Amino acid sequence: MIYIGIDPGPEDHGVVWYDSSEKRVIRSDNIITSNLIPMIYGCENVCCEWIESYGLKVGRSVFETCLEVGRLVDSANEIRLIPRRLIKLHLCGTMRAKDPNVRQALLDKIGPAGTKKNPGPLYGVSGHGWSALAVAVYAAECAESDQEHKPRKITITEVNDASISAQKHI
């Protein structure tokens, strides 16, 4: 099964197409939102890293990233938002893991990147692609084992003015 993992950013996103049955990356790229939207429209198994607050001050780029995630959610048929802490816990066994630890866990689990002459299952993954791959691998492994966290599936629902005013009076 193919999983599309997305590491969101304020301008472009790390995106990986991961084949969970063959345990290899099909494509890894940095893509701007306007180009990514048609690629994920109507696709199944789209997963995106979700932003969580850790109580620290954040800058403009975090809010711009949230806006971009909203654009993706609005355009995708169905998208699963997965918090980074769950990915770290799943792959590394601790939420204190850093990006190099996550990258090494992926290399240990799937195999080497390889070279141009002899590409491995992770050939072409670089930069934000590692985080996007971690999202896809987490989603694939959770789906295959029906384990722990079921990532939030986002669907757009209608909200009318009457329901908003009713909630204000509660």
Backbone hydrogen bonds, N-H to C=O, Kabsch-Sander energy under -0.5 kcal/mol:
donor,donor_aa,acceptor,acceptor_aa,energy
3,Y,18,Y,-2.8
4,I,45,N,-2.6
5,G,3,Y,-0.7
5,G,16,V,-2.7
6,I,47,C,-1.8
7,D,14,G,-3.1
13,H,31,I,-2.6
14,G,7,D,-2.3
15,V,13,H,-0.5
15,V,29,D,-3.2
16,V,5,G,-2.3
17,W,27,R,-2.7
18,Y,3,Y,-3.2
18,Y,16,V,-0.6
19,D,24,R,-2.8
20,S,1,M,-2.8
20,S,18,Y,-0.8
23,K,19,D,-1.1
24,R,19,D,-1.6
25,V,121,P,-3.1
26,I,17,W,-3.2
27,R,17,W,-1.2
29,D,15,V,-2.6
31,I,13,H,-2.5
31,I,29,D,-0.5
33,T,11,E,-0.7
35,N,32,I,-1.1
36,L,32,I,-1.9
37,I,33,T,-2.6
39,M,35,N,-0.6
40,I,36,L,-1.8
41,Y,37,I,-1.4
43,C,40,I,-2.2
46,V,78,E,-0.5
47,C,4,I,-3.1
47,C,45,N,-0.5
48,C,80,R,-3.2
49,E,6,I,-2.4
50,W,82,I,-2.6
62,V,59,G,-0.9
63,F,59,G,-1.1
64,E,60,R,-2.5
65,T,61,S,-2.1
66,C,62,V,-2.1
67,L,63,F,-2.1
68,E,64,E,-2.1
69,V,65,T,-2.4
70,G,66,C,-2.1
71,R,67,L,-1.8
72,L,68,E,-2.0
73,V,69,V,-2.8
74,D,70,G,-2.4
75,S,71,R,-1.3
76,A,72,L,-2.2
77,N,40,I,-0.5
78,E,43,C,-0.5
79,I,154,I,-0.6
80,R,46,V,-2.6
81,L,79,I,-0.5
81,L,152,R,-1.6
82,I,48,C,-2.9
82,I,80,R,-0.6
84,R,50,W,-0.9
86,L,83,P,-0.8
87,I,83,P,-1.2
88,K,84,R,-2.5
89,L,85,R,-2.2
90,H,86,L,-2.3
91,L,87,I,-2.7
92,C,88,K,-2.8
93,G,88,K,-0.8
93,G,89,L,-1.1
94,T,88,K,-0.8
97,A,94,T,-0.8
101,N,98,K,-0.6
102,V,98,K,-2.0
103,R,99,D,-2.6
104,Q,100,P,-2.2
105,A,101,N,-2.2
106,L,102,V,-2.1
107,L,103,R,-2.3
108,D,104,Q,-2.6
109,K,105,A,-2.0
110,I,106,L,-2.8
111,G,106,L,-0.7
111,G,107,L,-1.0
115,T,118,N,-1.7
120,G,113,A,-2.6
122,L,112,P,-1.6
123,Y,120,G,-1.7
125,V,122,L,-1.8
129,G,126,S,-2.5
130,W,127,G,-1.4
132,A,128,H,-2.1
133,L,129,G,-2.5
134,A,130,W,-2.1
135,V,131,S,-1.8
136,A,132,A,-2.1
137,V,133,L,-3.0
138,Y,134,A,-2.2
139,A,135,V,-2.4
140,A,136,A,-2.5
141,E,137,V,-2.7
142,C,138,Y,-2.4
143,A,139,A,-2.2
144,E,140,A,-2.3
145,S,141,E,-1.6
146,D,142,C,-1.2
147,Q,142,C,-1.1
152,R,81,L,-0.9
154,I,79,I,-1.8
154,I,152,R,-0.6
164,I,160,N,-1.6
165,S,161,D,-2.4
166,A,162,A,-2.0
167,Q,163,S,-1.6
168,K,164,I,-1.4
169,H,165,S,-0.9
170,I,167,Q,-0.8
